[in-house]
Amino acid sequence: MPKFIVEITETYQCQETIEAENEQEALIKLKEKYRNEELVLNEENYIMTEFDVIEKVRKRDDYAR
């Protein structure tokens, strides 16, 4: 029976209001907040799950043909 590499991707999303001088500083502050676990995404922030077949796993016998 063939084997496949299958990828699962879950997407979570939230919006935060960040006080900053510019967009770059806002991103830096938000990333820091996320890294420090002051902002944690959970099931309430869930958007979707995707399943994709990446490739079929080939057997060594397939290469000899």
N, CA, C and O of each residue as an XYZ file, in Angstrom:
260
protein
N       0.855     -1.179      0.000
C       0.000      0.000      0.000
C       0.902      1.244      0.000
O       1.877      1.292      0.750
N       0.596      2.229     -0.814
C       1.428      3.433     -0.867
C       1.375      4.240      0.432
O       0.418      4.141      1.201
N       2.420      5.042      0.663
C       2.468      5.929      1.824
C       2.604      7.360      1.319
O       3.166      7.608      0.251
N       2.080      8.297      2.105
C       2.084      9.703      1.715
C       2.535     10.566      2.889
O       2.241     10.262      4.045
N       3.242     11.632      2.584
C       3.562     12.636      3.587
C       2.420     13.643      3.546
O       2.164     14.268      2.517
N       1.736     13.793      4.681
C       0.571     14.673      4.757
C       0.855     15.739      5.813
O       1.349     15.433      6.898
N       0.542     16.976      5.492
C       0.799     18.110      6.373
C      -0.517     18.628      6.954
O      -1.522     18.734      6.252
N      -0.489     18.949      8.250
C      -1.641     19.556      8.922
C      -1.228     20.958      9.364
O      -0.200     21.131     10.019
N      -2.027     21.949      9.003
C      -1.749     23.335      9.394
C      -2.969     23.908     10.099
O      -4.062     23.950      9.534
N      -2.773     24.348     11.338
C      -3.845     25.012     12.078
C      -3.550     26.505     12.117
O      -2.406     26.920     12.301
N      -4.586     27.297     11.943
C      -4.426     28.754     11.952
C      -5.213     29.352     13.112
O      -6.405     29.097     13.285
N      -4.506     30.153     13.896
C      -5.109     30.903     14.988
C      -4.845     32.385     14.719
O      -3.828     32.736     14.121
N      -5.755     33.248     15.158
C      -5.601     34.664     14.834
C      -6.229     35.528     15.915
O      -7.271     35.192     16.476
N      -5.576     36.644     16.193
C      -6.169     37.647     17.078
C      -5.651     39.023     16.672
O      -4.655     39.140     15.958
N      -6.328     40.036     17.129
C      -5.909     41.412     16.862
C      -5.693     42.107     18.198
O      -6.480     41.940     19.130
N      -4.620     42.886     18.285
C      -4.271     43.624     19.490
C      -4.046     45.078     19.121
O      -3.546     45.378     18.037
N      -4.403     45.958     19.992
C      -4.087     47.375     19.819
C      -2.784     47.636     20.561
O      -2.687     47.403     21.766
N      -1.777     48.125     19.828
C      -0.449     48.361     20.379
C      -0.109     49.839     20.235
O      -0.233     50.404     19.148
N       0.310     50.452     21.305
C       0.750     51.846     21.248
C       2.221     51.868     20.841
O       3.068     51.288     21.520
N       2.522     52.545     19.722
C       3.893     52.572     19.211
C       4.085     53.789     18.313
O       3.120     54.392     17.844
N       5.352     54.138     18.084
C       5.700     55.264     17.219
C       5.436     54.971     15.749
O       5.111     55.876     14.980
N       5.579     53.671     15.348
C       5.392     53.302     13.944
C       5.035     51.818     13.849
O       4.986     51.114     14.858
N       4.789     51.357     12.629
C       4.377     49.958     12.407
C       5.445     48.972     12.863
O       5.130     47.957     13.483
N       6.708     49.267     12.558
C       7.796     48.360     12.934
C       7.867     48.195     14.453
O       8.014     47.081     14.956
N       7.763     49.300     15.171
C       7.793     49.232     16.633
C       6.584     48.460     17.163
O       6.701     47.716     18.136
N       5.431     48.636     16.530
C       4.230     47.894     16.944
C       4.441     46.394     16.792
O       4.072     45.616     17.671
N       5.038     45.991     15.669
C       5.317     44.568     15.462
C       6.311     44.040     16.488
O       6.125     42.950     17.030
N       7.354     44.798     16.756
C       8.355     44.381     17.739
C       7.709     44.208     19.112
O       7.955     43.216     19.798
N       6.890     45.168     19.505
C       6.223     45.091     20.811
C       5.277     43.898     20.894
O       5.220     43.214     21.916
N       4.535     43.652     19.818
C       3.603     42.520     19.821
C       4.354     41.189     19.867
O       3.957     40.279     20.594
N       5.436     41.074     19.096
C       6.236     39.839     19.120
C       6.819     39.588     20.507
O       6.854     38.452     20.980
N       7.273     40.652     21.147
C       7.816     40.525     22.503
C       6.722     40.070     23.478
O       6.951     39.209     24.327
N       5.568     40.645     23.344
C       4.427     40.266     24.185
C       4.076     38.786     23.976
O       3.783     38.071     24.933
N       4.110     38.340     22.722
C       3.811     36.948     22.384
C       4.890     36.017     22.946
O       4.573     34.993     23.550
N       6.162     36.372     22.750
C       7.268     35.545     23.252
C       7.255     35.430     24.777
O       7.622     34.393     25.328
N       6.833     36.492     25.450
C       6.764     36.487     26.910
C       5.479     35.844     27.435
O       5.207     35.862     28.635
N       4.704     35.283     26.527
C       3.453     34.594     26.850
C       2.437     35.499     27.541
O       1.599     35.033     28.313
N       2.521     36.799     27.256
C       1.503     37.728     27.727
C       0.284     37.666     26.813
O      -0.809     38.101     27.176
N       0.494     37.125     25.640
C      -0.562     36.937     24.652
C      -0.518     35.472     24.228
O       0.450     35.036     23.605
N      -1.551     34.717     24.556
C      -1.596     33.288     24.242
C      -2.836     33.020     23.397
O      -3.958     33.344     23.787
N      -2.608     32.421     22.236
C      -3.731     32.074     21.362
C      -4.271     30.710     21.779
O      -3.508     29.793     22.081
N      -5.600     30.589     21.790
C      -6.225     29.332     22.194
C      -7.406     29.026     21.271
O      -7.535     29.620     20.201
N      -8.264     28.099     21.691
C      -9.378     27.666     20.845
C     -10.323     28.809     20.469
O     -11.006     28.736     19.447
N     -10.366     29.847     21.277
C     -11.213     31.001     20.942
C     -10.681     31.772     19.734
O     -11.421     32.498     19.070
N      -9.388     31.604     19.463
C      -8.743     32.291     18.347
C      -8.619     31.410     17.101
O      -8.040     31.822     16.096
N      -9.168     30.197     17.176
C      -9.051     29.236     16.080
C      -9.782     29.736     14.835
O     -10.910     30.221     14.920
N      -9.126     29.613     13.677
C      -9.710     30.015     12.397
C     -10.019     28.802     11.520
O     -11.148     28.637     11.059
N      -9.001     27.945     11.289
C      -9.223     26.805     10.395
C      -8.094     25.790     10.485
O      -7.032     26.062     11.045
N      -8.348     24.602      9.914
C      -7.348     23.552      9.778
C      -7.300     23.134      8.322
O      -8.334     22.933      7.684
N      -6.075     23.004      7.800
C      -5.896     22.554      6.417
C      -5.111     21.250      6.409
O      -4.201     21.059      7.216
N      -5.464     20.361      5.502
C      -4.766     19.098      5.320
C      -4.284     19.052      3.874
O      -5.082     19.204      2.949
N      -2.986     18.845      3.674
C      -2.425     18.801      2.325
C      -1.506     17.614      2.173
O      -0.679     17.343      3.044
N      -1.650     16.896      1.056
C      -0.719     15.829      0.723
C       0.498     16.500      0.096
O       0.386     17.174     -0.927
N       1.659     16.311      0.714
C       2.890     16.933      0.245
C       3.523     16.101     -0.867
O       3.891     16.624     -1.919
N       3.641     14.811     -0.621
C       4.209     13.940     -1.655
C       3.950     12.477     -1.320
O       3.682     12.115     -0.174
N       4.035     11.667     -2.335
C       3.950     10.225     -2.157
C       5.340      9.727     -1.792
O       6.324     10.115     -2.421
N       5.427      8.879     -0.788
C       6.710      8.314     -0.382
C       7.037      7.177     -1.333
O       6.263      6.233     -1.491
N       8.186      7.284     -1.957
C       8.577      6.267     -2.940
C       9.435      5.207     -2.266
O      10.271      5.506     -1.413
N       9.208      3.966     -2.667
C      10.001      2.849     -2.156
C      11.303      2.792     -2.939
O      11.392      3.323     -4.045
N      12.296      2.157     -2.374
C      13.571      2.000     -3.080
C      13.392      1.223     -4.379
O      14.087      1.490     -5.359
N      12.465      0.263     -4.398
C      12.211     -0.523     -5.607
C      11.754      0.367     -6.752
O      12.053      0.077     -7.910
N      11.024      1.462     -6.450
C      10.552      2.366     -7.480
C      11.710      3.039     -8.212
O      11.601      3.325     -9.405
N      12.820      3.296     -7.511
C      13.965      3.972     -8.122
C      14.696      3.071     -9.107
O      15.297      3.557    -10.065
N      14.650      1.763     -8.880
C      15.383      0.820     -9.728
C      14.691      0.635    -11.073
O      15.307      0.144    -12.019
N      13.440      1.014    -11.170
C      12.689      0.800    -12.413
C      12.995      1.810    -13.457
O      12.437      1.754    -14.553
